[in-house]
Amino acid sequence: MKVVMAPDSFKGSMPAAGAAASLAAGWQAARPADEVVMIPLADGGEGTLDVLAAAVPAARWHQARVTGPAGPPVDCLWLQLPDGTAAVELARASGLPLLTRLDPLGAHTTGLGQVIGCALDAGARQVTVALGGSASTDGGSGALAALGARFLDAAGHPLPAGGGALARLAAVDLAGLRPAPPGGVSCLSDVRAPLLGPAGAAAVFGPQKGASPAQIARLDDGLARLAGLLGGDPAAPGAGAAGGTGYGLAAGWGAVIAPGAPQLARLAGLGPALAGAGLVITGEGCYDQTSGSGKVAGAVFAAAAVAGVPAALVAGQVTERPPAAVRHVIALAGLAGGVPQALADPGRYLRLAGQQLARLAGRDPAG
């Protein structure tokens, strides 16, 4: 039997490649004669560059030192692909894990703009931005400012960085903004949230960045001011991604926002890998109501359905029922006896999950 391991990262505990390897090790312990293919995936958030690097062996890593989301500098890797595309990951320059303390009003995306600038200086003809994991809700204003835009108050003075300052935004000057590369800019998103309102960037994602209800209202007001001056489509799916960075790069720099998971699955070769497979196993930290749309699991289930391959799900927690076509579902928290235990040793429980699925396949007439 051929089985394909195609998980996302288990956020905060295991990268996608490690999750695939652990599942494979468990499977092969029970069924050593099977062919196991590992296709680690991402959805446009953390781990996207690692997936691209594995899928494109000729890609080259570069390092830049940029302004972190709270000000102190951080070292940020970006990826140069053979076709002249530069791939950058917002999380590596302006991500939530880079903060020593949450700063919902002051955190910014300046570093993202700086690493994009480094890629342009190196001759990038196209830029792909993985949007997930943002620390801020600044509408991408920090990134655009680093690329030459100016965000001004009523007196004509530049605003300080951060989403909180946008409540005083009175004018936007794009005259000094660097032109986009000739091949354009694409933003990979794992969410379909609009920019504004109760389903928007501040309301939905502000709390996980430390924003109080009053701060959420201030951030949403600032984003509304930004949208009133930049134009574009604040209601577009994905405009609210990364604290509105999707919107800012689209309205201010002409970027196109696209779902990350299907595109990365295609680049990683998931479709060809499924040919002749008897099962595909995907997984993530928590399978919830967002997993079926825009996330890796949903993209894998869709590809499996097209290929006519049965699918199985392994997740740290499962809070939403997967599609009926998913043959087996395993929650690591159930195997481990609790979420803390699963988080303490995810590799062990992923191996156990792989072994359990292999045994189930052995009893399945189709396996």
N, C-alpha and C positions, 0 to 999 in steps of 0.2 A: 504494500500500500504506500502511496505517496501522500504525505501530509505537509501542509504549509503553515508555518508559525508566522502570523502577521499582526503582532500586537503594537499598540501605542506604548509610550512610557507609562509606568505606574507612578503618577506624579508624586514627587517627594521621597520616593523610596527605590525606584528601579528604572534605569533608562530602557528604551525600547529594545535595544540590542541585547541587553542583559536579560530582559524578560523573555525574549525569543529563545535565547540560549538555555535558560532554565527550563522553559517548557519542553524544549527539544531534548534536554538531558533526561527529564522525567519520562518522556515518551519512549526514548530509546532504551531506557532501563527495562521497560516492559515489553517493547517490540523492537529488538535490535536489528531485525532484518528490514525494517521499513526505510523508505527514502524520506528524509526530513529536509525541507527547504525553509530557510529562515529569511523573512522579508520584514525587518523592523520598519515601522511606519511612524508618521507624525501628522498633525492636522494643521500646521501653521503656527504652532506654539513652540515651547521648548523642545529641543531635540530635532527640529526641522533640518538644521544644517548637517547634523550627523547622518540623517537619512539620505540627504542629497550627496554627501561625501561618499557614503557606501554605494549609492546607486551610480555615481559618476566617478570612477577611479582616477580619472585624469584631473579632477578638480584640485585646486591648490588653496591651502589655508594661508591667510594673512592675518596679522595682528595689528590693532590700532589701540592707542591709549586715548580714551575719550572721557568727557565729563559724565560722571554717574548720575543717577536719578535724583540724588540729594546734594550733588555738588562735588564731593571728592572723586578723583579720577579712578577709572577702572580700565583693565585690559580687556579688549573685546576682539574676538576672532570673527572674521568674515570669510566667505568662500568665493573663489573665482572659478567659474565653469569654463570649459574649453570654447564654448560658443560666444564668449565675451559677456555673459551674464554674471553680475555680482549678486550673491545671495547674502542677505544680512538678517540677523535675528534680533528683533527688538529686545527680547529678554536678556540678551548678552550685554546690551549697552544701557538699557533703561528699565530693567526688569525688577519686579517686586523682591526677589531674593537678594538683590544687591543693596537693599536698605538695611541699616542696623536698627532703625525704628520707622514705623509707618509715618508718612507725611502726606496726607491726602490733598492738602491745598498747595504744598510747595514742590512736590515731586514733579519731574518734567522729563521730556523726551529729547533733550539737547544732545545727549550722546548718540542717539539713533541718527540724527541729522549729521553729526560729525563723522560717524563711520560710513554713512552713505557718501559724504564728501570725499573721504579717503578712497572709496571705491571709484568714484568719478575721476579723481586725480590719477588713479592707476589705469584709466582708460576704459572703464566699464561702458559697454554699449547698451546694456539693459540692466535694470535693477529689480530684484525680487525681494520683498520685505515680508518676513514671517512676523505676524503681529502679536502673537499670544504672550501673556506673562507680564503685561505692563504694570509699572508701579504707580502710574499717574493718571490724571483725567484732564489733560491739557489740550485735547483736541488736535494733537500733533503740532501745536504751535512751537514747542521747543525745537522739534526737528526742523520745521520750516525756518525758524529763526537762525538755526545753525547753518542753513543753506542760503541765507541772505535776506529772508523776509524780515519785516519790522512790524511789531505789534505795539500800538501807541495808545496812550491815555488821552484825555480831553485836552491836556496841555501840550500834546505832541511829544511827550517823553516816552521812551521805550518802557514797556512793562517788565517787571521782573518775571523770571521763569516760574512756571507752575500754573495749574488750573485755577487756583484761587484768585489770581490776579486778573483773569479774563473778565471778571465781573466789572472791571473798570475799563475794558477795552472800548476805544472810540474810533479807531482807524487801523486799517491794515495796508501796509505798503509793500507790494511785491516787486517793485522795480529792480531791486538788487538780487532777487531770487535766482539762483543758478538754474539754467535750463535743464529740463529732464533729459536723460540720455536718448539717443536717436531711436533705440528699440523700445522705449517707454518704461513704465514702472508698473509692476503688479504687486498687489498686497494679498497675501494668503491669510485667510481668516478662519477661525473655528467657531465663530458665532455669527448670527444674522441680526443682531440687535441694531436698531436705528440709533441716531445720535442723541435724541432728546426724549424727554417725557418719562412716564413710569416704566417703560421697557427699554430705556436708553442707557447710555454709558454710565452716567452718574448714579442713577437709581439702582441699576442691576449690579454693577461691578464696584461702585464706590464703597459699599460696606466692607468688602474684602480687602480694600486698600486703607481701611481705618476711618472712613468718613462717617460722621454723625448725620442725623437727619437735617440739621441746619446746614452743615457743610455740603451735603448732597444738593440741597436747594441752591446754594451759592454756586456750586460747580455747574449745575444744569443751566442756571442763568448765564454763566460765563460762556458755556458752549452755545447757547442760543444767540448771544451777542456775536460770537465768532461766525456762526452760520449766517446771521444777517448781513455780515460784511463780506464773507468769502463766497457766498452763493452755493452753487452745487446742489446736491440732493441729500439733506440730512436724514431723510427717511429711507434712504437706500439700505437694503440688507447688508450688514457688516459695517455701516458707517460708525456705529458705536464701538467697534472693536478696538481694543487697546486704549481705552479711555478716550475714544474719538479720534485716535490717530489715523484710522482708516478713512474717516471723513476728511481730516485735514490734508492728507496726502492726495486724496482724490480731488477735492475742491481746489486746493492750492497748487497742486503739481501735476494734475492730470492722471493720477494713478487709477488703475482698474482693480477693484476689489473682487476676489474670487474665493470660493470655498477651497481651503487648503488640502483637506484630506483626499478628495478624489484626484487632485492634480499630483500630489506626492505619491499616491498609490500607483498612478500611471508611470511616473518617473522611476519609481522603485522596481517596476516590472511585475506588479502583482498579477495582472491579467495573464501574461505568458506563464507565470509560475503555477497558476491554477489549472493549466491544461493537464489533464490526466490525473489530477489529485482526487483522493477519496475523501478528504476533509481539510478544511481550513479553520485554524484556531486564531481568534483575535482576543484582545483584552485591553483593559485600562484600569486605572485606580478605582473609579466609581462609575458604574453604568447607571445613568439616570435618564431623566426625560429629555435631556439635550443630546444624548449619545447617538440617537438614530439620525440626526440631521446635522451635518457639518463636522462630526467627529469621525475618528478612525473606524470605530466599530460599524457605524452606519455605512461607510464607504466599502468596508470589507463585505458586509452582508449583501450590499447591492452587487458588487463584483461577483460574489459567490453565486447569487441568483442567476446572473447572466451566464456564468460558466456551467451552471447546473451542478455545483459542488456543495455538499452539506457543510454547515458551519457550526462551530461551537464557540462559546464565550467563557472567558475566565476574567474575573474582575475582583478587585479588593472587596468591594461591596456592590450589591445589585439592588437598586431601589426602584427599578422600572422593569416591567416585563418585556423581554426581547421579542422580536417577531416570532410568529409561530413556527417558521421554517428553521429556526435555530435549534439544532438537535440536542445539544447538551449545554448546561449552564452551571458553572462552579464559582462560588464566592470564596475567596481566600479567607475572609473573616470566619466563615463557617468551618473551613478546614482547621484553622488555627485556634478556634475557640474564642475569638474576639478580634476586634480591629487592632488594638495595641500589639497583640501577639503577631498578627500578620505583618504589621509595619516593622516589627523588630527583626524579622528574618524573612523578607519577601521571597528571596531566592529559594529557600527551603520549601515554602508552600506553593510556589510556582512549579517546582519540580514534582511535588506531590500531585498537583493538579494535572500536569502533563501525564504522569503515570496513571492516574485515575481515568483520564480520557482514553488513553491507549487501551486500558483493560476494557472499558466500555465498547471501544471499537472492535475489540476481539470478540465480544459477545453479540455485536451487531451483524446481522447477515450481510449488510452492505459493505462491512469492513473485512 
